[in-house]
Structure formats: structure tokens, C-alpha cells
């Protein structure tokens, strides 16, 4: 990590410096992805791993080749433990997402993927690959992959085809496209990429697991991949920060009134006095 990565001293939970923000933004625009190394400390990695451990018992393997017959997937993480909010609202990541998505964007998906030895590579895919959302003319989603184990050459590190977010419509990668590169990074690092870039989980030819958590963000007018307000109901959402609550969908779009409940702000489902607090100028 370079000295200019963060504004001020390079410590966890700090925003990117303007110089680093511009560099990572340029990388995403050019290559479709970037990596911010060592963003979490070991003291932050371990509690999140511990919160996830009860759900990783080796019996939740994928249901098809895409999910991975040798991979565990755990969904609705924020309903299981608020500790996962740390990476959802990390200021370094959200500062970068802010450069590509309109205000009041949403958390579209948030799942853990634990790749076991013997897993085969996924097919190449894009996270925003459907109908008009496959267009190159705008950014509809930004995805992240947080490494909770080291991503190595042989343990299933994510593979990405740099520049594929700029391909003409209808151009598809080969099954084993030679342009793909493995995103090798130490645990605590995060890969940030546009939903248009082709990528896949790699084959795990090692003797150990490769654990990742992948929060994905989308424009405020899109439907989320995970139905977050059902996956994380009000009684669970109350334990989360206001920023994470907004990302789940307890928010109103910045243009118009999209997202209301019974004509009112959805925060009222979490805080009966929300409108009164706003009227008195109390931050929510």
C-alpha cells in the first residue's frame, strides 16, 4: 500500500486520499476493476470470520455448477450478524462507489463464498448482465470482492478480463479465455469492479479453502438481486447503522419519491419518531 492511499495516516476505516481515489477510479474506467490492498486489519478480519463460521459447516454447497458444487454460499449476511456492516459501508469503498453510482444507491447483493479444494472454474459472467443493463453506455452496478483468505494462483482467486466492460454487444469470452488474469491479493484486501466486466471464480487446486464476501451495489432505480428488506427485516435492520439501513432500501431515491411506504419515508418502519427527528434537525 502506498503512502498516498489514504487521506492522512494509512489506517483502517479511513477514506481514500484524493490521489488514490482518482487512481482507482481511472483503473476501473480503463480495466473494469481495481484492487485496494490490505484495507482491513487482522483485528477486523477475525471478528467477521467468526460471525460467519457458524454458517460454514461444509453442508451448504452450491446447487449448480455456477454456484459451485464444492463451494459454500451464505446469503442475507446482515440478518445474521451486524459485524458484516463494517465492509458494506467501508468509507474507502463507498468513496469509490460514489464516483460511479448516483446518490442513494442500494446494496444489491451481499453473500459469502467459501471455495473448497476441487472446485472448478465458473463460467465467465457479468454481474449486471440482463436486458438493457448489459449496455456499455452507463454504469448500473459496482461489485466488490473482499478477501478473507489470501487469494493465490491456485486456490480459486477471482479471474477477470481487463477491458471487457468496453466490448461491443454480443462479444463473449471463451471458456478458458487467455486474456483472463487472476486477482492475487492478501486477505483484508478488496477488488472493486464494474458490473459490466467479465469475471469468474477460479478453480481451487490447493489444499485449503478460499473465503470471500461479495457486496454488490446498484443504482437506486434498479431492483436488487437480493430482496434486502425481506432478507433483513426491520427488527434486524434496527441494529445496523443509518448508512447500511439506507443501502438496504430504507431510503428515498434522490430524484422523485421512489421507495416510500404508505406515502412516508421507510425509516418510519425502524424509528416511529423519524419524521419528528428530521423536523427538529436531529441527524438520523
N, C-alpha and C positions, 0 to 999 in steps of 0.2 A: 504494500500500500504506500503510495507516495505521500509526501508531507502535505500536498495541497488537496488531498482527497476530501477533507472536511474543513468546514469553516471553524477556525480555531484549532485547538488540540484534537488529535485524532482519537476520539473516544466513542464508545458505543452510544446509540440513541441520539446522535448528533446529525444534523443535516449536512449534505454535501456542500463543499465550497462552490462558489460560482464557477470557478475554473474547472473543477471536476464535473460539475453538473453539465456544463457545456460540452465537455469531452465525451461524457457518457451519452448525452443526447445526440451528438454527432455520430457516435458509433451505432446507435440504434437506427438512425436515419440512413446510414450507409450500409451497414451489415445486417440490420434487423435485430441485433442483440448486443448486449454488453454484460460484463461481469464486474461486480463490486466485491473485491476480496475481503475476507476477514471482518465482515460487518458485525457479527455477533461475537462476543467473548465466550470463553468456555463456561463462565458462570451464568451466561444467558442460554447457551445451548442445552446444558444439562437439565434445567427445570422443564424445558419444553419436551425434551426426550422422555423425561419421567412422566409428564402428563399424558404422553402418547402411549407409553409402554403397556398399560392395561388393555389396549385395543389391538396390540400387535402380539398375538399369541400363535401365529402361524396357521390360523384356520379361516382367514378372511381372504383367500386367494381370489384373483380376478376371475370373472365369469366367461371371458372370451380372450382371444389372442391379443386384442388391443389392450385390455386391462392387464393382461399378463397372467398366465396360469401359474407362474412362480412369483407373483407379486401381490403383496397385501395393499389394499386401498381402504383408507378410513376417511369417511365424509363427515360433514356437519361438525367440524372440529370446534367451532366456537360454542356449540351447545354442550360440549364435553368438558371444556376447561377454559377459563378466561386467559390462561397463560399464552394461548395462541395469538391473542390480540397484539402481543409485542411485535410480531413480524408483520401483521396486517397493516399496522399504522406506523411502521418504522419511518422516521422523517426523511432518511436518505432515499428510501424507495419512493415514498409518496411525493417527495420533491421532484423526482424524475417522472413519475406518472403524470404529475400536474402539467408537464410540458406537452403531453400528447392528448389528454382527455379533457373534456370540458368540466367546469366545476360541478360538484355534486355527483361525480361518477360513482359507480357501485362496485361492490365486491361480487363478482360473477360466480366464482367457484373457489373452494378452499379445501384441499384434501391432502392427505399424506400418502406417499407411495413408497413402499418398502420392497425393494427389488432383491429377491433371493438368488443365490447361486443357481445357475442353469437356466435363467431367464433368457429368452430370445429377444432380438430387437423388435421394437414396434414397427409398424408401417409409418412412413413419413406423413405428417399431417400438419394442419394449421389450426390454431385454437379458435379462430373466427373464420370458419370455412363453411359457409352456407348462404345461398342466395346472394343478395346484394352485399352482404358483409364480407364476401370474398374479394370485393373490389380493391384495387390498389389506390383509389382516389382519396381515401381517408383512413384514419386510424380509428378502429372501433373498439379495440381492446388491447390491453397491455398485460402480459403474463409474467410471473416470476417463479423461479425455482430456487428454493433455499436448500443448501446442502447441510444435512445433519450427520452425514458421514463424509469423509473425503471422497470426492468424485475422481476416480482414477481411470487410466486407459482400459482397464479390464473388468471393472465392477459395475458397468452399466451407466456410465456417465452420459448425460444428455448429448445427442448429436444434433448439430444444426447446419443448415446450408446457408452460408452467408450470402446476402443479397437476394435470396429467393422471394422476399417480400415485394420485390420490384419486378418480378417476372410478369410477362404478358398473361392474360387469362387463358387457361387451357394448358399451359406448360406444367408438366408434372415431373417430379423427381423419379429416378429409377429406384428399384427396391434397395440396391446397395450403391447408391449414388456416390461416386468417388469424390465429389466436392464436399461431402459432409465432413465436419470436424468435431472431435469430441471436446466437450467443455470440461476440462480438468480444472478443479478448484478445491481448496481446502474447506473443511467443514466450517460453518459460520459465514460462508460466502453466499452470494445470491446472483443468479443470472436474471436479467430483465430483458424482455423481448416483446416485439410487436406480435399481435395475434395473426399477422399475415405471413410470418416466416415459417418455412418448413423445418420441422424438427421431429425428434423421436427419442424415446428411451432406448439406451443401448443394451447390448447383450451383457449379462453378468457372467463372466468366465472366471471369476475369482472364487475364493472360499468363504467370503463374508457377504453380509447384506449391504445394500446402499439405500439409505433413508433420505427422503426429501419431502418437503412440504411445498405445495404449489398454489399460492393465492393468485387469482386472476381478476382483473378489473375490466369494467366495460363502461361505455357511455351511459349516461343517466336515462336515455330513452330506450335502451335495449332491454330485452328480457334476460335475466340472469340464468346461467347454466344450472346452478343450484337455486331452488326456491328458498331464499335465505330467511324470509320472515316466517316460513314454516319450519325450516331446518333449525332456526334459532328463535324460538317463540319469545314473547315479551318477558316471561318470568326468567328466562336465561339472559336475554339482551340487557336487562336492567343491571347486570353485573359488569357490563362492558363500558368502555369509555364512550363519551359522546361522538368521537370521530368514528369509532368502529360501528356504533349504532347507525350513524348516517350511511356508512358504506353498506350495511346490511339492507337498507331500504327504509329506515326510519328517518326519512328526509323528503324534501320537496325539490324538484328539479329547478335549476336556476332560471329557466325560461318557462313561463306559464305556471301551472299549478299541478303538474303531474306528480302523483304519489300521495295525494290526500286520502284521508279516511273519514267518511261521513262529513265531507266538506271541511275537515280540520287537519291540522298538521299531525302526522302519525306519531310524533313524540308524545302525544297525549296518552297513547297506549302504555307508555313507560312511566310517565310523570303526569299525574292528574292536574298538577298546578303549572304545567308547562307554559300555557298562554299567559298566566299571571306573572310568571317569572320573566318572560320576554317583555311584558308591558313595564315591569319595574326595572328593566335593564340588567337583569341578573344573567350572566353567561350560562348557557346550557351545556 
